[in-house]
Amino acid sequence: MQEKSIKVKVFRFDPSQEKEPNYQTYQVPFEKGMSAMSALDYIYQNIDSTIAYYDHAGCDLGICARCTGVINGKPGLFCQTILEGDATLEPLPKSRVIKDLVAKKGEERN
Amino acid sequence: MADQNMQTDVLIVGGGGAGFRAAIGAREAGAKALMLSKGPLARCGATPMAGADFTLDGRSLNKLGFPGAPEDTGEKFFNDIITQGYYLNNQMLVEQYIRKAPQRLKELLDWGIKVIFSEERAIFTSGLGLMDALLKQARTVGVDLLEDTMLLDLVAHDGKIAGGLGFDIRTGEFIPIQAKAVVMATGGWHKAFWPNTGMRDLSGEGIAMAHRAGAAIGNMEFITFCCNVILHPPVWRGSIATYITSLLCGGELTNSRGERFLDQYDPYVVEKGTTMEWNKGFISYATAKEVRQGKGSPHGGIFYGLGTIPLESFERNAAPIFPNWKYKAMDLAEMAETLKNGGTVEVGPAVEYFDGGIVVNEKFETSVPGLYAAGECTLGPFGSNRVCSAITEMLVHGADAGQNAGAYAKKIGAFAPPVEAFKSLEEKEQVPLQKKEGLRVAEVRRRVQVTAHKQLGPIRNEKELTELIGFLENVQKNELPNVATVSKSRIYNKEWIDAIELENVVHLLKAAALSALNRTESRGVHYREDYPVSDNDHWLQESRVKWDNAFLKVGQCPAIITSLTPPKGKMPFLEMMKTMMQSRSNIGGHH
């Protein structure tokens, strides 16, 4: 069985602590049918637990739309975008980042 | 960054259907209401993911303008819910469910939900549409709403509820909230298991904190595993799409040897157990049996395929729920192609609903003055096995709990905020954040989840339950106190939130494992392979777990019976299941 891994480049930025964002690249085992979300889960669970992505109430099934981001330059849901190879994951929009891949949504909270 | 302080009459914890309806109910009683939604407004918890079904008696459904079943009665429906629950149901809560369901459906229709289709005792609507209707109504009646906000613990004053410590997930700030009444509506605790079918916010903190505050919890061992949940590929893992197609369209289940393993069971049980919502209990049990005998699929389940179902009828029956093979935002076209070409999908049981929880009376009061509970987080009306709709449950509970909490809040006088209590809670919650070095939460949690799925699954025995309890006690004693976050930033600190949740998850798993070990019989969704008999002579008892300064003590008390006296005697598990299936009234439908 071939053990393939992909390079996942992730946008990192904590506006409360840093002046500028940077990118970190992680080596993630490849599994056919894996989503960007499962790649992030792998990174969080096994490599870097400081990574932030909307997960505390994420549905992982394309319903809540809070994992909206940019995958390889295209907007989409992390949980419904299947990764075929190396990927770059960025927040949407970059201008309203709370942390890493978590961004403020259009509607302000009540 | 200053922490915010808030004040309200009724604090509603949870932004699912029960939470929204309770908040609306509190406003209906003229009280101020503040609802905390752990995730995005109207898009978190289990409700948005539901199919969603709403059950009520067929005569009432007919009176609301649908075909329904005019020959149905409240008595027949009562009998059916009780026998589905193997007689363990709290009959007062069943009466409340039947009595209030029709008006809860009527108001949904007035609020504009779209009915996709209906049958004898149910309508089918969209979980998302339901949430949108509830959100709109909550805004209309003036509920204060906070999203991405959770409650960490309750505070009491003079033996009465005084509010709780809120937490802004985005900023990591604490929000002390003063309230005269609290309605707990936090749903289930799916996150204790891996895999599961729930949103990532469902970690049961409502049940855990109510327990710590002195409320009784019970029937924790009754956990409904949905059957035929997709296990692979990862992008769809946890989806109940195949559960729905198996129920509406049929299909064939095979094990790793290609055997149609359901053929070994009584054909009557198989028929009822595949075409009705009895399937969760029966097929999860049958699947677990194959897996434990070494005949499971690579990811711990079995295989679902079309079998002899004609393509045309499969597509026709699936179309109302899966237009163009889209289920919510999931594109299942590839899966549909696989099935149409004679292939199979790996499916299996995954935790889906919790039949036990916080003990409430028919007014939805807990044993703590000022603390109410509604929805899945309660020990609800379904006894040992839920077949009827939990959507109905959340709404009939929510409305009454909210109205009663509102009336209570308006009666009691104001009191000073318990500042010291809030301060000591804040200190406790910050431990993982402030600890310099320690264990990784994610690693501990995954081990807990996988062990729970194995040893507290559809099939249990004394050895595995005892091991699980020992494992959990070790996690509590040696691992949880040593957990530390790597990042010390409070901003959206996922690891910090996970650490807070994990403590509650382990608490509830231990309560469930102790209860499962204590119940030396099989009933509904609790099956003991070492006690494979349903015992109506000794076990028409609700389990109870008491919290005594972090020490859990298990006991039981008689099930609440009003008008339906259960028969005495003992029966082997599958025979009892068949007898319960046969006890159903002669009204059609999937429930």
Interface residues (C-beta under 8 A of the other chain):
Chain A: D14 P15 S16 Q17 E31 K32 G33 M34 S35 S38 Y44 Q45 N46 D48 S49 T50 I51 A52 Y53 D55 H56 A57 G58 C59 D60 L61 G62 I63 C64 A65 R66 L77 C79 Q80 I82 I98 K99 D100 V102 K105 R109 N110
Chain B: K38 G39 P40 L41 R43 C44 P48 M49 L128 D144 L145 L146 E147 D148 I169 R170 M199 R200 D201 H232 P233 P234 V235 W236 G238 S239 K328 A329 M330 D331 R440 V441 A442 E443 R446 T485 V486 S487 S489 I491 Y492 N493 K494 E495 I497
